[in-house]
Amino acid sequence: GTCRSQNMLRSLYFTSLLFILQFTSPLLLSNLPTPISAFAASKKPSSKPKSNPKSRASTTKGFGAPPPTLDDLLSSFPNRLPPQHDLDIISCPCRSGLTYKECCRPLHSLERECTSKVDVLRSRYSAFSYRLIEYVMRSTHPTCRDYREDKVAWAKDLNKGGMFDSFEFVDLTIIDDDDENNEGGEDEDGEEKGYVTFKVTLRAREDKPMYATVAGQETVITEKSKFIKEKGVWKYASGEVQSDRLENVKLN
């Protein structure tokens, strides 16, 4: 009936907003409280620390186990790479028409660097699709608002809420490259900059309960991304995003 339709519309609106926030700045969602963390935050910590004999015994000879290194942390995160025997023959997620081995894999494995803006765009799309957190970080320019000096904390936040785990990557279409209209130039620091406009199609996964009402539905996101060339290598700097589900909404 009418109430059910209104509930569906509210659900679609909220999901669309999540699409935009996640794609524009994945780290924005990491600050949203989950139901568990929200309840936990309402409890004040006890002023009297609990005694833990085992803890005291284990730390009398030093300062405990050292914190994990970035490499240790990254190796512990799950990814969505296809089976090893398929990596040489599977089509690249970026829809270039080439195999992953011929297209984005050499960039992900550092066999070569991004020598064009489109290299960055396609390789980052594939990295999000395959959940390659290290590459997302490495291909981000220091001027980007997502960039963080604390790489361990950055990696943890991306793993927690910035890798589009609730969506499938359906398509990437390049609309405009400023090489064709000379829109690029130099930024305020004298580094070469450029822009690429593209569309990304995402589909809500059917195995995620929180999106049960919109499972299988697609949304199209259009972004005009800014890239900066640093020491001969292009990196992602920022983006202006618009979704097909919400009119006149742009985030910079």
LOGU-932039 format. One record per residue: residue in one letter; x, y, z of N, C-alpha, C in turn. Coordinates in steps of 0.02 Angstrom, whole numbers, padded with zeros to 5 digits, m for minus. Layout:
 r    npx    npy    npz   capx   capy   capz    cpx    cpy    cpz
 A      X      Y      Z      X      Y      Z      X      Y      Z
...
This chain:
 r    npx    npy    npz   capx   capy   capz    cpx    cpy    cpz
 G  00042 m00060  00000  00000  00000  00000  00043  00062  00000
 T  00013  00119  00017  00048  00183  00016  00105  00185  00066
 C  00093  00159  00128  00146  00160  00179  00206  00120  00157
 R  00193  00062  00125  00249  00021  00103  00289  00056  00049
 S  00255  00092  00003  00289  00129 m00050  00332  00184 m00021
 Q  00304  00218  00030  00343  00272  00062  00405  00244  00096
 N  00398  00187  00129  00456  00155  00161  00509  00136  00111
 M  00487  00110  00053  00534  00092  00000  00571  00153 m00025
 L  00535  00209 m00035  00566  00270 m00060  00618  00296 m00010
 R  00600  00294  00055  00648  00316  00105  00710  00272  00105
 S  00700  00207  00095  00756  00160  00093  00801  00175  00034
 L  00770  00188 m00025  00809  00204 m00085  00848  00269 m00076
 Y  00815  00319 m00045  00848  00383 m00034  00910  00374  00010
 F  00902  00338  00066  00957  00327  00112  01013  00289  00079
 T  00995  00237  00040  01047  00197  00005  01084  00239 m00045
 S  01048  00283 m00081  01080  00326 m00130  01130  00373 m00097
 L  01112  00399 m00039  01157  00442 m00003  01220  00405  00018
 L  01212  00341  00039  01271  00301  00056  01315  00290 m00005
 F  01284  00279 m00064  01322  00270 m00126  01368  00330 m00136
 I  01339  00390 m00131  01376  00451 m00145  01432  00461 m00094
 L  01416  00454 m00030  01466  00464  00022  01523  00415  00015
 Q  01507  00351  00000  01560  00301 m00005  01605  00314 m00064
 F  01575  00333 m00121  01618  00339 m00180  01659  00403 m00178
 T  01628  00457 m00152  01665  00521 m00151  01722  00519 m00101
 S  01707  00497 m00041  01758  00495  00012  01744  00436  00057
 P  01772  00378  00041  01757  00318  00080  01767  00327  00155
 L  01814  00369  00175  01828  00375  00246  01774  00413  00283
 L  01729  00448  00246  01676  00484  00281  01632  00436  00319
 L  01618  00377  00290  01573  00330  00322  01605  00297  00383
 S  01670  00298  00387  01703  00265  00443  01686  00298  00510
 N  01663  00362  00506  01646  00397  00568  01573  00389  00588
 L  01532  00356  00547  01463  00345  00565  01458  00289  00616
 P  01423  00299  00672  01419  00246  00723  01375  00189  00702
 T  01397  00128  00715  01354  00070  00706  01310  00065  00767
 P  01255  00026  00764  01213  00019  00824  01253 m00002  00885
 I  01301 m00048  00876  01340 m00072  00933  01383 m00016  00962
 S  01418  00020  00918  01463  00072  00943  01424  00129  00973
 A  01364  00142  00948  01323  00196  00974  01302  00181  01046
 F  01282  00119  01059  01263  00101  01127  01324  00101  01173
 A  01380  00077  01147  01441  00074  01188  01464  00144  01207
 A  01454  00192  01161  01477  00260  01174  01439  00293  01230
 S  01378  00267  01245  01338  00299  01297  01359  00278  01366
 K  01402  00228  01372  01425  00204  01436  01489  00239  01457
 K  01491  00265  01516  01552  00297  01540  01599  00244  01568
 P  01662  00249  01552  01710  00199  01578  01715  00204  01653
 S  01725  00148  01685  01732  00146  01757  01795  00182  01778
 S  01791  00218  01833  01850  00255  01858  01901  00208  01889
 K  01879  00146  01906  01925  00098  01936  01943  00045  01885
 P  02003  00044  01861  02023 m00007  01812  02019 m00076  01842
 K  01996 m00124  01800  01990 m00192  01823  02059 m00224  01829
 S  02067 m00264  01880  02130 m00299  01890  02133 m00360  01846
 N  02189 m00370  01813  02199 m00428  01770  02268 m00456  01784
 P  02271 m00507  01828  02337 m00536  01847  02377 m00559  01787
 K  02342 m00590  01738  02378 m00615  01679  02410 m00558  01641
 S  02371 m00503  01636  02397 m00446  01599  02459 m00418  01633
 R  02455 m00413  01701  02513 m00387  01737  02573 m00432  01730
 A  02560 m00497  01731  02616 m00544  01727  02649 m00542  01659
 S  02608 m00531  01606  02635 m00533  01539  02673 m00470  01521
 T  02664 m00416  01560  02697 m00354  01541  02753 m00334  01589
 T  02767 m00377  01638  02820 m00359  01686  02889 m00362  01654
 K  02897 m00398  01600  02962 m00405  01569  02972 m00358  01510
 G  02924 m00315  01497  02931 m00270  01440  02868 m00229  01431
 F  02855 m00209  01370  02798 m00166  01356  02745 m00202  01314
 G  02745 m00268  01315  02695 m00305  01277  02715 m00313  01204
 A  02670 m00343  01165  02685 m00354  01094  02686 m00289  01056
 P  02732 m00281  01010  02736 m00219  00970  02674 m00214  00925
 P  02654 m00152  00908  02596 m00144  00865  02611 m00172  00796
 P  02559 m00194  00759  02571 m00222  00692  02598 m00170  00644
 T  02641 m00192  00600  02667 m00147  00548  02614 m00140  00494
 L  02623 m00091  00450  02576 m00081  00395  02573 m00143  00351
 D  02631 m00173  00337  02632 m00233  00295  02594 m00291  00328
 D  02604 m00299  00393  02568 m00352  00429  02493 m00341  00425
 L  02473 m00279  00434  02402 m00262  00433  02371 m00274  00364
 L  02405 m00250  00313  02379 m00258  00245  02373 m00331  00225
 S  02421 m00372  00246  02420 m00443  00228  02363 m00480  00264
 S  02338 m00450  00318  02284 m00483  00356  02214 m00466  00328
 F  02210 m00415  00285  02145 m00393  00259  02122 m00440  00203
 P  02058 m00453  00198  02032 m00494  00142  02032 m00454  00077
 N  02036 m00489  00021  02028 m00456 m00044  01978 m00494 m00086
 R  01963 m00468 m00145  01915 m00500 m00189  01948 m00523 m00254
 L  02012 m00536 m00251  02047 m00559 m00311  02020 m00627 m00333
 P  02017 m00639 m00398  01996 m00705 m00423  02050 m00757 m00407
 P  02035 m00820 m00415  02085 m00873 m00403  02149 m00860 m00442
 Q  02205 m00880 m00414  02270 m00867 m00444  02275 m00892 m00516
 H  02246 m00950 m00530  02251 m00978 m00598  02210 m00939 m00649
 D  02167 m00893 m00626  02127 m00853 m00672  02155 m00783 m00684
 L  02205 m00763 m00645  02229 m00695 m00648  02258 m00676 m00716
 D  02286 m00724 m00752  02317 m00709 m00817  02267 m00707 m00874
 I  02207 m00733 m00864  02160 m00739 m00919  02095 m00701 m00908
 I  02080 m00682 m00847  02017 m00648 m00832  02017 m00577 m00860
 S  01959 m00554 m00883  01953 m00485 m00908  01963 m00436 m00852
 C  01993 m00379 m00867  02006 m00329 m00816  01941 m00298 m00792
 P  01932 m00288 m00728  01870 m00258 m00702  01855 m00188 m00730
 C  01907 m00153 m00753  01898 m00084 m00776  01865 m00078 m00844
 R  01849 m00135 m00875  01812 m00137 m00939  01852 m00108 m00997
 S  01918 m00115 m00994  01960 m00090 m01048  01958 m00135 m01109
 G  01935 m00198 m01100  01936 m00246 m01154  01998 m00289 m01153
 L  02046 m00273 m01108  02106 m00312 m01101  02099 m00360 m01042
 T  02145 m00407 m01037  02146 m00450 m00978  02175 m00412 m00920
 Y  02162 m00436 m00860  02190 m00405 m00801  02266 m00404 m00804
 K  02296 m00458 m00830  02369 m00463 m00835  02396 m00409 m00881
 E  02360 m00392 m00934  02383 m00342 m00983  02367 m00271 m00960
 C  02319 m00263 m00918  02293 m00196 m00902  02315 m00171 m00833
 C  02277 m00185 m00781  02288 m00154 m00716  02335 m00193 m00670
 R  02344 m00257 m00682  02387 m00296 m00637  02458 m00269 m00632
 P  02491 m00250 m00688  02558 m00223 m00682  02562 m00159 m00639
 L  02507 m00120 m00638  02505 m00061 m00596  02496 m00080 m00523
 H  02453 m00128 m00510  02441 m00151 m00441  02503 m00184 m00412
 S  02542 m00218 m00454  02601 m00253 m00430  02665 m00211 m00434
 L  02658 m00147 m00453  02714 m00100 m00458  02764 m00118 m00513
 E  02742 m00157 m00562  02785 m00171 m00620  02791 m00109 m00664
 R  02741 m00065 m00661  02746 m00001 m00695  02705  00050 m00657
 E  02718  00115 m00673  02682  00169 m00639  02628  00198 m00684
 C  02585  00238 m00655  02531  00271 m00693  02560  00330 m00731
 T  02565  00323 m00796  02592  00376 m00838  02538  00419 m00870
 S  02475  00406 m00853  02419  00446 m00879  02364  00448 m00826
 K  02320  00496 m00833  02264  00503 m00786  02218  00442 m00792
 V  02208  00418 m00852  02164  00360 m00863  02194  00298 m00830
 D  02260  00293 m00829  02292  00237 m00793  02270  00237 m00719
 V  02270  00296 m00688  02251  00301 m00618  02177  00282 m00610
 L  02136  00310 m00653  02064  00297 m00648  02048  00223 m00653
 R  02074  00192 m00706  02058  00121 m00717  02087  00077 m00662
 S  02149  00091 m00641  02181  00049 m00591  02149  00057 m00522
 R  02124  00117 m00507  02090  00127 m00443  02021  00093 m00443
 Y  01986  00097 m00500  01922  00062 m00505  01932 m00013 m00494
 S  01983 m00041 m00527  01998 m00112 m00519  02020 m00128 m00447
 A  02056 m00082 m00416  02079 m00093 m00348  02020 m00094 m00299
 F  01972 m00050 m00308  01912 m00052 m00266  01872 m00116 m00280
 S  01868 m00135 m00343  01832 m00195 m00361  01863 m00257 m00328
 Y  01929 m00260 m00328  01964 m00318 m00300  01984 m00308 m00226
 R  01967 m00251 m00198  01980 m00236 m00127  02055 m00234 m00112
 L  02092 m00196 m00152  02164 m00190 m00144  02179 m00124 m00108
 I  02176 m00126 m00042  02181 m00066 m00001  02248 m00030 m00009
 E  02302 m00069 m00013  02368 m00037 m00019  02372  00006 m00082
 Y  02344 m00018 m00138  02349  00020 m00200  02306  00083 m00197
 V  02248  00079 m00166  02206  00138 m00158  02244  00192 m00120
 M  02279  00173 m00068  02319  00221 m00030  02377  00248 m00071
 R  02411  00203 m00105  02471  00223 m00142  02455  00270 m00201
 S  02396  00263 m00230  02378  00303 m00288  02342  00368 m00270
 T  02340  00384 m00205  02308  00445 m00181  02360  00500 m00170
 H  02348  00558 m00199  02395  00614 m00192  02389  00645 m00122
 P  02445  00669 m00094  02444  00699 m00027  02395  00757 m00018
 T  02375  00790 m00072  02328  00846 m00066  02256  00822 m00061
 C  02244  00758 m00072  02176  00730 m00068  02153  00732  00005
 R  02089  00747  00016  02064  00751  00085  02064  00682  00119
 D  02066  00628  00081  02068  00561  00111  02138  00541  00133
 Y  02189  00576  00108  02258  00557  00123  02273  00568  00197
 R  02310  00520  00226  02328  00525  00297  02401  00504  00306
 E  02436  00540  00348  02505  00523  00363  02509  00458  00402
 D  02461  00446  00445  02458  00384  00484  02430  00329  00440
 K  02474  00294  00405  02452  00244  00357  02417  00184  00390
 V  02437  00166  00450  02404  00111  00485  02332  00127  00500
 A  02320  00187  00527  02251  00208  00542  02210  00215  00479
 W  02241  00241  00426  02207  00249  00362  02187  00180  00334
 A  02232  00133  00336  02217  00066  00311  02160  00034  00351
 K  02162  00043  00416  02109  00013  00458  02041  00043  00441
 D  02039  00108  00430  01975  00140  00413  01949  00118  00345
 L  01993  00112  00297  01973  00087  00231  01945  00016  00236
 N  01979 m00025  00274  01957 m00094  00281  01890 m00098  00316
 K  01879 m00053  00363  01817 m00054  00402  01757 m00029  00363
 G  01765  00024  00324  01705  00051  00292  01716  00087  00227
 G  01773  00076  00193  01786  00115  00132  01797  00075  00069
 M  01780  00011  00069  01796 m00030  00011  01734 m00058 m00024
 F  01676 m00026 m00015  01616 m00043 m00052  01597 m00117 m00045
 D  01602 m00143  00015  01588 m00214  00026  01515 m00233  00015
 S  01470 m00184  00013  01399 m00198  00003  01378 m00193 m00070
 F  01426 m00181 m00115  01409 m00170 m00185  01452 m00210 m00233
 E  01424 m00224 m00291  01461 m00255 m00346  01479 m00200 m00396
 F  01539 m00205 m00425  01560 m00157 m00475  01538 m00182 m00544
 V  01495 m00145 m00576  01463 m00168 m00638  01497 m00139 m00700
 D  01510 m00073 m00699  01536 m00042 m00760  01573  00023 m00746
 L  01622  00037 m00789  01659  00101 m00788  01658  00128 m00860
 T  01634  00189 m00867  01631  00221 m00934  01664  00289 m00930
 I  01715  00301 m00970  01749  00366 m00973  01710  00412 m01020
 I  01690  00470 m00993  01650  00517 m01032  01694  00569 m01066
 D  01743  00596 m01029  01783  00650 m01056  01852  00650 m01023
 D  01903  00658 m01064  01972  00665 m01041  01996  00733 m01062
 D  02020  00775 m01016  02037  00844 m01033  02095  00849 m01082
 D  02128  00794 m01098  02179  00797 m01150  02149  00819 m01217
 E  02083  00807 m01223  02049  00824 m01286  02027  00896 m01288
 N  02020  00930 m01230  01996  00999 m01230  02043  01048 m01193
 N  02103  01023 m01177  02155  01066 m01146  02131  01100 m01082
 E  02094  01062 m01041  02069  01090 m00978  02120  01086 m00922
 G  02172  01048 m00932  02222  01038 m00880  02266  01099 m00870
 G  02325  01088 m00843  02371  01143 m00830  02413  01128 m00770
 E  02427  01180 m00729  02466  01171 m00668  02425  01193 m00608
 D  02436  01159 m00551  02401  01179 m00490  02442  01233 m00455
 E  02419  01253 m00394  02452  01308 m00359  02524  01293 m00341
 D  02544  01230 m00339  02613  01211 m00323  02656  01201 m00385
 G  02627  01215 m00442  02664  01208 m00504  02666  01138 m00532
 E  02630  01092 m00502  02627  01023 m00527  02573  01017 m00581
 E  02586  00974 m00628  02539  00964 m00683  02475  00932 m00657
 K  02417  00958 m00678  02354  00931 m00657  02310  00916 m00718
 G  02259  00874 m00708  02214  00858 m00763  02149  00829 m00735
 Y  02099  00823 m00778  02034  00800 m00757  02007  00745 m00804
 V  01970  00699 m00775  01935  00648 m00814  01865  00642 m00786
 T  01815  00643 m00830  01745  00633 m00810  01724  00563 m00830
 F  01691  00528 m00784  01674  00458 m00797  01610  00439 m00759
 K  01583  00382 m00777  01524  00354 m00743  01541  00285 m00715
 V  01517  00272 m00655  01526  00207 m00623  01457  00179 m00606
 T  01445  00116 m00623  01383  00083 m00605  01397  00032 m00551
 L  01360  00039 m00495  01365 m00007 m00439  01299 m00042 m00428
 R  01302 m00103 m00404  01241 m00142 m00390  01241 m00165 m00318
 A  01187 m00153 m00282  01181 m00175 m00212  01182 m00251 m00209
 R  01227 m00277 m00168  01235 m00349 m00163  01173 m00380 m00131
 E  01157 m00440 m00153  01098 m00475 m00128  01112 m00514 m00064
 D  01175 m00519 m00044  01192 m00556  00016  01206 m00511  00075
 K  01185 m00447  00070  01194 m00400  00125  01126 m00381  00154
 P  01110 m00405  00214  01044 m00393  00244  01023 m00320  00248
 M  01071 m00276  00261  01053 m00205  00270  01027 m00174  00206
 Y  01039 m00206  00148  01014 m00180  00085  00962 m00226  00054
 A  00928 m00264  00095  00880 m00314  00071  00826 m00284  00027
 T  00804 m00223  00044  00749 m00192  00006  00770 m00166 m00062
 V  00836 m00158 m00073  00860 m00133 m00138  00910 m00181 m00169
 A  00914 m00242 m00144  00962 m00291 m00170  00953 m00300 m00245
 G  01008 m00298 m00281  01007 m00306 m00353  00995 m00242 m00392
 Q  00976 m00189 m00358  00964 m00125 m00393  01030 m00089 m00406
 E  01032 m00052 m00460  01093 m00018 m00481  01087  00057 m00472
 T  01143  00089 m00461  01147  00162 m00460  01206  00183 m00503
 V  01200  00239 m00537  01253  00265 m00579  01280  00329 m00548
 I  01345  00331 m00540  01379  00389 m00510  01423  00420 m00563
 T  01416  00485 m00572  01458  00522 m00619  01507  00565 m00579
 E  01570  00561 m00597  01621  00599 m00560  01669  00633 m00609
 K  01686  00694 m00592  01740  00729 m00626  01799  00730 m00578
 S  01850  00690 m00592  01906  00681 m00547  01965  00725 m00567
 K  01999  00750 m00516  02060  00788 m00527  02120  00743 m00512
 F  02169  00746 m00556  02230  00707 m00547  02290  00753 m00549
 I  02341  00737 m00511  02402  00777 m00509  02462  00733 m00526
 K  02506  00759 m00568  02566  00723 m00588  02624  00743 m00543
 E  02652  00695 m00507  02706  00708 m00460  02765  00664 m00477
 K  02821  00695 m00495  02882  00659 m00514  02868  00608 m00570
 G  02828  00629 m00618  02814  00587 m00676  02759  00536 m00667
 V  02729  00534 m00606  02677  00484 m00591  02611  00520 m00574
 W  02557  00500 m00607  02492  00529 m00594  02459  00497 m00533
 K  02424  00539 m00493  02387  00513 m00434  02320  00549 m00428
 Y  02274  00516 m00393  02207  00544 m00382  02210  00598 m00329
 A  02178  00657 m00343  02180  00713 m00296  02112  00731 m00267
 S  02059  00730 m00308  01993  00748 m00283  01941  00731 m00336
 G  01877  00739 m00317  01824  00724 m00365  01760  00762 m00349
 E  01724  00779 m00402  01657  00809 m00395  01607  00757 m00419
 V  01563  00737 m00374  01521  00678 m00386  01447  00696 m00390
 Q  01412  00660 m00434  01339  00667 m00438  01308  00599 m00450
 S  01254  00584 m00414  01220  00519 m00421  01156  00527 m00459
 D  01135  00474 m00494  01073  00476 m00531  01012  00471 m00486
 R  01021  00453 m00423  00964  00444 m00378  00946  00507 m00339
 L  00993  00553 m00334  00979  00616 m00299  00995  00674 m00345
 E  00947  00718 m00356  00958  00774 m00402  00997  00830 m00369
 N  01040  00861 m00408  01076  00921 m00386  01117  00911 m00323
 V  01144  00852 m00314  01187  00838 m00257  01258  00829 m00281
 K  01303  00871 m00257  01373  00866 m00276  01415  00873 m00213
 L  01467  00831 m00209  01514  00836 m00154  01584  00845 m00183
 N  01621  00892 m00156  01688  00906 m00182  01742  00881 m00136
